[in-house]
C-alpha cells in the first residue's frame, strides 16, 4: 500500500513538460499542413500533439498545430497561411470530401478525438 509522502513510479497523466508539440509547431500551419496531419492521424491511437484530427472543432474552435484548442493550457497561435475567397473555396471542397468519407474509427468518442 502507498505510504504518505512517497511518489508513485507511474502516472496516469503526463507532466506538462512531457507534452510533445506537433510537427508544424512554429512552422506554416496552412490547409496543406492540416491535410498532412490528417493523413497521419490514427483515430484508434490516443490523442496527442502528434496524433489529432486538425479538422475537428471544439466549442466552435479549431486546434493549433499541436492539437490544443484555444483556452486550454499550452495553446499556441499557429502561423497561418494566406486566405482568399478562391483558397477558401478549394479548402471547402476538401473539407466536404473529408466529411463525406471519414476515416474508419473516427466517430466522436474515439481515442484520437477531443469530442
Secondary structure by P-SEA (a helix, b strand, c coil): ccccccccccccccccccccccccccccccaaaaaaaaaaccccccccccccccccccccccccccccccccccccccccccccaaaaaaaaaaaaaaaaccccccccccccccc
